[in-house]
Amino acid sequence: MSADPDRLTVASGVGSLPGRIYGPTVGTSHPVLREQSSMTVLMGMTGKLCLDPAQTPVINEVISPTPTDIGWARSSFMISQLEAR
């Protein structure tokens, strides 16, 4: 991956723009798809394009927040709501 997607992802966040979406994975290898989907998350992107509907479950599994992530987000939101009062 080049630095351009990194800069665009950061710029999107700074500019309060929607998160970037990573391009598609060519081929049917689920390990490659899983690896590239993980890179999507690590780079702060919020989605990934699919070329085949069979890729959707793998991408959703990798990109979706874990129960721990959801718990953290809920507690952070609740703390911010309490601090705003």
Protein Blocks (a to p, Z undefined) as FASTA:
>chain_A
ZZklmmmmmmmmmnopacddddddedjbfklmmmmmmmmmmnopabdcdfbfklmmmmmm
mmpccfklmmmmmmmmmmmmmmmZZ
